[in-house]
Amino acid sequence: MEDIGVNIMLYAAYVLVLVAVIGAIVLPLIAAISNPKSLLKSVLGVALIGIIYLIGWALSGDEVTAKYIAFDITSTSSKVIGGVLITTYILMVFAVISIVVSELSKIIR
C-alpha cells in the first residue's frame, strides 16, 4: 500500500518537472517573439561564451595518460574536457574581477 503512494508522488513529480521545463522553454520564446531586440543580448552572451570556450580549447592539451585510458578517454575528449575546464577558470576569473571592480566602485562613490 505504501508503494502506491510513493509511485503516485513520483509521477506527480515527473509531471511537475515536465511543466517546469516546458514553461522555462516556451515563456522566454513568447517574450522574445514579442520583443525580438531582447534576443540580441542573449545571442551576444552565448557567442562570447563560445569564443571563450574556443580559446580554452586551443590552450588545452590532448595528452592521454594510463588513468585516462582506464576511463576510455581519447585525445579528442581530453582536449574537450581541458577546454571546458579552462573556460570555467576564465569565467571564474572574470567573475572575481567584476566583483572586485563593483565593490571598489561602490567604495569610491
N, C-alpha and C positions, 0 to 999 in steps of 0.2 A: 504494500500500500504506500509506503514511503517513497518507493521508486517512481510511482506515478506522479507525485507532486514535484519531485526533482526534474523529471522529464518535461513536465508542463512548463516549469520555470525556465528550463534550458531553451525550449522552443520559443518562449516569450522573449528571452534574452536575444536569441537569434533574430527574431522579427524586429526588435528594437534597434539592434545593431544595423540591420539592413535599412531601416527607416532613417537612421542617422547618416549612413553612408550616402544614401540617395539624396538626403537633404544637403549634405556637405558638397555634393557634386552639382545638383540641379539649381539650388538657390543662388550660388555665385554666377552660374551661367545666365540665369534670368536677369540678375543685376547687371551683368556685363552686356547683355543684349540691349538693355535699356540705356546704358551709358558706355559705348564702345571705347571712349578715350581712357576709361579707367583701366582697360586691359593693357595699355602701353607700359605702365609702371610694372605690372606683373611680368610682362614679357621681357622687359629690360632686366628685371631681377633674376629671372630664370636664365637669361643669356649670360649675365655676369657670373652666376654660379657655374654655368657650363664652361666659361672661359677660365675661371679659376681651377676647375677640375682638369681642363686640358693642360694647364701649367703644371699642376700636381702630377698628372700622368706623365708629362715629359720629364719631370725631375725624378720620378720613381725608378727604381731598379727592377730588373726582371730575373734576379737570381733565384734558384731553386735549391734549397738545402735538403738534407735527408729527412728532416721533420716535415717539410712541405710535401715531399713525395709520399710520406705516410698518410697524409690527408688528401692525396690526389690533386695537388695544386700544381698547375702548369706555369710556365714562364709568363704566359698571357694573363692568367688570373692573378699571378703575383704582381704584375705591373698594374693591373686594375685596382687591386687591393691597396697597393702603395699609393696610387693616385688618389683614392678615396681618403686614405689616412692623411696625406699631405694637404688635400683640400680641407679636411677637418681642422688641421693645425693652422692653416692660413686663415680660415674663418674665425677660429678662436682668437688669434692674434688681433684680427680686425675688431672683434667684439670687445676685447680688453682695451684696445686703444680708443675705441669710441666711448667706452665708459669713462676712461680717464679724462679724455678731452671734454666730455659732457660735464663731469664733476668740476673740472678746473674752470670751465666757462661759467658755471654757477657761482663759484667762489669769487671770480673776478667781477661779476655783475654785482 
